[in-house]
């Protein structure tokens, strides 16, 4: 881990230092709305972004407050939304958190505004790893079907959708709505990684399957970007055969052809005795030895000795967590993303820092970390987790 002085965007920047909450090289936490804090950061100052914004209409993190009006008023308003006024004293409910927008369109628009700032602070070769989960339409979740600029939604609306909303029990498709909105705003959508959970949250549903995955999108500013596959390769089961010189299968596969081997026939014993004709059993003759393994290119002749590409389905178990933040993702996700998408010594940003799991991964991998959140309690919790990974001379008292 680098122990040198941290040259973060707050150095010499009074606008950003006004948001600074905790700081000790190589990590800093900033308190405030993600879009506002990022707007104070300098251009091209971050190499990698790994983040999991609050999912739409799934949790209330308790950051809402009444502003103005009579402090002694009981504000008898059930489930106020941002901008709601108390009818008794005219106080206004303010809530900076993301995820409680009245409609999914409002949620998508707020995230796009944040990622407009991410685009600016990210280096041209930087990567963004965005984790999002989905939800179902209910009476409380007001989800309008997508309509294009011409007012065409792709067909006649039926049921509740005819009134401008998706009917209850519809899957909202929030992750893809966000991904497509970001794609339209200029981002390259490079991967949709499925985070498969072998231990998903139980659901008491009986007319659909339990949700057991979330999505992790890889987004970039351009066609060319930093990406190092080697740190996340899956080790080969038989690395000594990576050059393609050995074939594994049934006993004496190469000598006996289809006898005692897999369905792919290898030898040509019958073909040699009866060239061009049929086998004694009426089947076509076997191919010449090895002809069914004719290489079509280097990728077909040898595996990478460092391991195979892990693919876009990552099976990672959720981990129990007992802190104030109820939904941190497992550290395995940001560890993979940062190892592959951030150069050594680079800066990793999480605009929705939460419990600081991205920061833990960044520090463990020797990168620097910037975290942003609207909740000071989450920052306090994150700092307690990050502190043991800070260099001893830089640990705050």
TIDREN-292603 format. One record per residue (C-alpha): residue in three letters; x, y, z. Coordinates in steps of 0.001 Angstrom, whole numbers, padded with zeros to 6 digits, always signed. Layout:
BEGIN
ALAXYZ...
//
This chain:
BEGIN
UNK+000000+000000+000000UNK+001254+003469-000834UNK+002020+005505+002269UNK+002992+008731+000538UNK+000995+011960+000741UNK-002394+011767-000842UNK-002979+014283-003607UNK-006753+014194-003711UNK-009165+016603-005364UNK-009551+018477-002043UNK-005938+019697-002059UNK-006077+023415-002618UNK-009779+023250-003487UNK-011842+025251-001026UNK-015127+024251-002646UNK-014496+020548-002099UNK-012889+020956+001316UNK-016199+022384+002510UNK-017686+018893+002088UNK-014787+017092+003776UNK-015897+014878+006668UNK-012962+012555+007397UNK-009529+012435+005864UNK-006293+010513+006363UNK-004061+009433+003490UNK-004918+007488+001395UNK-008669+007911+002071UNK-011146+010770+002331UNK-014881+010923+003003UNK-017116+013782+001874UNK-020572+014602+003252UNK-023247+015861+000890UNK-025346+015149-002179UNK-023349+013115-004691UNK-024014+015445-007624UNK-023030+018539-005616UNK-019838+017044-004148UNK-018684+015685-007486UNK-019346+019090-009078UNK-016640+020480-006777UNK-014046+017883-007861UNK-011547+018673-010619UNK-011747+017121-014055UNK-010161+013715-014756UNK-009099+013178-011132UNK-010448+009632-010633UNK-009434+006401-012378UNK-012248+004106-011266UNK-015776+004354-009846UNK-017392+001451-008002UNK-020776+002178-006505UNK-024162+000804-005497UNK-026748+003626-005234UNK-029786+003088-003017UNK-032229+000961-004986UNK-035488+002610-005943UNK-038294+002396-003356UNK-036714-000390-001317UNK-035345+001293+001828UNK-035620+004515+003791UNK-032298+005372+005420UNK-033839+007956+007761UNK-032231+011119+006418UNK-035463+013156+005983UNK-036115+016255+008112UNK-038733+019015+008447UNK-037412+022456+007569UNK-038985+025780+008558UNK-042451+026148+010007UNK-043162+025664+013696UNK-040541+023462+015453UNK-043205+022447+017986UNK-045678+021251+015353UNK-046252+017465+015357UNK-046353+017498+011514UNK-049060+014879+011231UNK-048181+013796+007688UNK-047891+010114+006848UNK-044930+009054+004665UNK-043954+012533+003470UNK-041965+012803+000237UNK-039329+015411-000557UNK-041065+018772-000957UNK-044166+017808+001070UNK-045544+020712+003131UNK-047070+020342+006562UNK-050663+021617+006239UNK-050578+022985+009786UNK-047338+025005+009813UNK-046108+024923+006202UNK-042802+023273+007118UNK-041175+021510+004149UNK-039932+017910+004242UNK-036394+017703+002873UNK-034647+014425+002188UNK-031332+014266+000303UNK-031256+010488-000052UNK-031646+008738-003382UNK-034164+005945-003929UNK-037360+007500-002555UNK-038319+009457-005676UNK-042044+009425-006466UNK-041513+007765-009855UNK-038820+005601-011364UNK-038359+008264-014048UNK-037383+010768-011349UNK-034962+008210-009891UNK-033330+007576-013256UNK-033033+011304-013937UNK-031274+011926-010612UNK-028785+009133-011256UNK-028070+010405-014767UNK-027311+013834-013264UNK-024824+012220-010866UNK-023163+010307-013673UNK-022874+013450-015754UNK-020514+014617-013013UNK-018850+011186-012859UNK-018080+011530-016576UNK-016259+014798-015890UNK-014186+013655-012902UNK-013306+010290-014492UNK-010140+010004-016570UNK-010746+009299-020287UNK-009511+005710-019774UNK-011404+005189-016510UNK-014040+002575-015720UNK-017354+002660-013861UNK-018853-000374-012116UNK-022506+000243-011217UNK-024434-002226-009053UNK-028241-002011-009161UNK-031118-004238-008068UNK-034708-004353-009248UNK-038159-004127-007678UNK-041779-004866-008491UNK-044580-002411-009106UNK-047018-002047-006226UNK-049618+000462-005218UNK-046883+002592-003656UNK-044343+002299-006480UNK-045573+004445-009325UNK-043857+003208-012477UNK-044855+004624-015834UNK-044115+002600-018970UNK-041378+004039-021151UNK-042549+006374-023911UNK-040158+007605-026567UNK-039763+011193-027756UNK-042558+010737-030302UNK-044949+009630-027585UNK-044907+006025-028737UNK-044662+003343-026076UNK-044404+000341-028344UNK-048031-000788-028411UNK-051450-000321-026783UNK-051522+000117-023019UNK-053629-002305-021031UNK-054721-002563-017422UNK-053167-000116-014983UNK-050618+000888-017644UNK-053470+002541-019537UNK-053712+004996-016644UNK-050045+005879-016940UNK-048584+003309-014549UNK-047460-000291-014627UNK-049908-002705-013033UNK-048942-004161-009679UNK-046656-007239-009792UNK-044804-005982-012875UNK-041019-006141-012684UNK-039930-002498-012966UNK-036692-003158-014842UNK-034962-000332-012977UNK-031342-001431-013626UNK-031856-001556-017384UNK-033777+001718-017387UNK-030748+003348-015753UNK-028265+001564-018029UNK-030098+002595-021197UNK-030447+006191-019958UNK-026698+006339-019330UNK-026044+004796-022735UNK-028177+007489-024350UNK-026219+010162-022477UNK-022956+008949-024026UNK-021617+006130-021864UNK-020312+002913-023420UNK-022146-000051-021870UNK-019465-002765-021958UNK-020825-005510-019699UNK-023935-006489-017793UNK-022469-008761-015124UNK-024868-011000-013247UNK-024087-011194-009548UNK-025574-014599-008733UNK-026334-015099-005045UNK-026202-018697-003806UNK-027818-017500-000557UNK-030488-014990-001684UNK-032935-013307+000646UNK-035938-015625+001121UNK-039185-014421-000399UNK-042695-015578+000458UNK-043874-015461-003162UNK-045747-018379-004727UNK-046462-017174-008262UNK-042923-016310-009421UNK-039324-017320-008795UNK-037227-015911-005972UNK-034960-013059-007065UNK-031422-014385-006676UNK-029264-011962-008630UNK-028369-008311-009105UNK-026651-006557-012000UNK-023221-004944-012152UNK-022774-002745-015224UNK-019346-001907-016616UNK-019455+001551-018211UNK-016686+003551-019876UNK-016208+006982-021414UNK-014743+005632-024631UNK-013943+002519-026624UNK-010436+002368-025151UNK-009978+002193-021393UNK-007852+000574-018707UNK-008711-003071-018133UNK-006427-005729-016666UNK-007956-009200-016887UNK-005042-011051-015302UNK-005774-010261-011609UNK-009275-011727-011839UNK-008621-014758-014024UNK-009903-018115-012782UNK-006979-020530-012232UNK-006868-023462-014635UNK-007671-026906-013239UNK-004852-028355-015380UNK-002378-025529-016075UNK+000148-028017-017501UNK-002231-028565-020434UNK-002702-024884-021254UNK-000670-025223-024467UNK-003312-027539-025964UNK-000920-030470-026296UNK-003015-032763-024109UNK-006589-033991-024499UNK-008553-035151-021468UNK-011409-037637-021687UNK-012175-041363-021537UNK-009647-044147-021222UNK-007417-044522-024313UNK-009505-041888-026105UNK-006969-041222-028844UNK-006541-044900-029716UNK-010078-046197-029532UNK-012078-043374-031063UNK-015673-043549-029874UNK-015059-046639-027701UNK-014736-045691-024052UNK-014552-041970-024804UNK-016839-038965-024856UNK-019328-038309-027650UNK-016669-036475-029628UNK-015031-039301-031630UNK-011272-039087-031817UNK-009593-042006-033689UNK-009917-043218-037291UNK-009429-046985-037051UNK-012487-047811-039160UNK-011845-045020-041606UNK-008364-046285-042428UNK-009657-049742-043389UNK-012629-048473-045362UNK-011722-045058-046798UNK-014628-043197-048332UNK-017133-045925-047451UNK-019389-046633-044541UNK-018534-048393-041318UNK-019535-052037-040842UNK-022464-050807-038747UNK-023674-048484-041531UNK-022465-045220-040009UNK-020253-042678-041753UNK-016481-043208-041470UNK-014597-041514-038679UNK-012574-038429-039506UNK-008834-038650-039853UNK-007075-038597-036519UNK-007122-035110-035034UNK-009075-033517-037892UNK-011937-032588-035606UNK-009476-030506-033575UNK-008215-028394-036471UNK-007507-024980-034902UNK-009485-021997-036085UNK-007153-019496-034452UNK-004834-019062-031518UNK-007728-018827-029063UNK-008717-022376-030039UNK-005254-023905-029658UNK-004232-022832-026166UNK-005607-021412-022928UNK-003943-018523-021124UNK-001509-019979-018605UNK-002616-017342-016073UNK-006181-018673-016060UNK-009445-018251-017878UNK-011690-015243-018249UNK-014191-015331-015329UNK-017107-014460-017597UNK-020075-012241-016830UNK-021776-014421-014203UNK-020153-014030-010786UNK-021398-016368-008075UNK-020716-014548-004819UNK-022499-015197-001542UNK-023898-012297+000444UNK-022246-011714+003796UNK-023964-010923+007102UNK-023505-007353+008294UNK-024726-005882+011553UNK-023914-002199+011162UNK-026236+000759+010671UNK-026140+000366+006894UNK-028423-002570+006175UNK-027420-003387+002601UNK-023676-003285+001834UNK-022571-005501-001018UNK-019904-008166-000304UNK-016332-006943-000625UNK-015694-009548-003341UNK-017538-007369-005885UNK-015412-004206-005541UNK-012245-006297-005142UNK-012775-007768-008612UNK-013876-004496-010161UNK-010956-002481-008804UNK-008360-005147-009558UNK-009470-005212-013189UNK-010531-001607-013721UNK-008134+000620-011749UNK-004375+000971-012377UNK-001949+000531-009491UNK-001930+003578-007214UNK-005069+004992-008831UNK-007979+006763-007159UNK-011269+004911-006597UNK-014473+006895-006062UNK-017792+005754-004592UNK-020469+008494-004855UNK-022761+006437-002581UNK-020196+005297-000047UNK-022520+003854+002597UNK-020610+001496+004892UNK-017383+002002+002933UNK-017045-001478+001445UNK-015615-000069-001798UNK-013085+001827+000310UNK-012019-001337+002109UNK-011406-003052-001214UNK-009514-000053-002582UNK-007166+000158+000411UNK-006558-003600+000425UNK-005481-003355-003215UNK-003198-000360-002665UNK-005442+002238-004304UNK-006606+005548-002896UNK-010238+006118-001992UNK-012816+008921-002060UNK-016259+008257-000590UNK-019365+010460-000732UNK-022567+010040+001271UNK-025390+012162+002681UNK-025544+010309+005993UNK-022911+011178+008635UNK-023746+008017+010591UNK-022737+005919+007591UNK-019484+007839+007259UNK-018686+007235+010942UNK-019322+003547+010434UNK-017237+003462+007256UNK-014343+005225+008968UNK-014259+002655+011743UNK-013939-000039+009075UNK-011293+001826+007073UNK-009140+002911+010010UNK-007287-000420+010537UNK-006198-000319+006875UNK-004682+003165+007047UNK-000926+003583+007529UNK-000144+003868+011276UNK+001325+007374+011008UNK-001794+008629+009237UNK-004437+007187+011535UNK-006477+009937+013188UNK-006535+009960+016968
//
